[in-house]
Amino acid sequence: MYMDGAPHMARRLRKIGVEAQVANTGSDFWAAVVNLSGQHHLEVTRPEGEGWSWTLHRDGEQIMAGHWPNAGPKKVARHVKRLKKSLGSIVG
């Protein structure tokens, strides 16, 4: 993800009440990270030239993923908020 996307998404998430940080996930790839529990977190990314994606990780291993190919940042932030709420009952 180009660097500007992750900080922008993290700020947008915090603005709607979802705590998020920016993390380098390897090389030049960055993600907005939302912690769900001590073992689980979501990574929200937007690889250059592609739509937004999310991955759910447990203890560092990816266990689920999804994609919002045509959604803008504002809509993606709302999707992440709903996803966090729905996953909370599963991973909490």
Beta strands, then each sheet from edge to edge (+ up, - down):
strand 1: 21-26
strand 2: 29-35
strand 3: 40-45
strand 4: 52-58
strand 5: 61-68
sheet 1: 1+ 2- 3+ 4- 5+
end
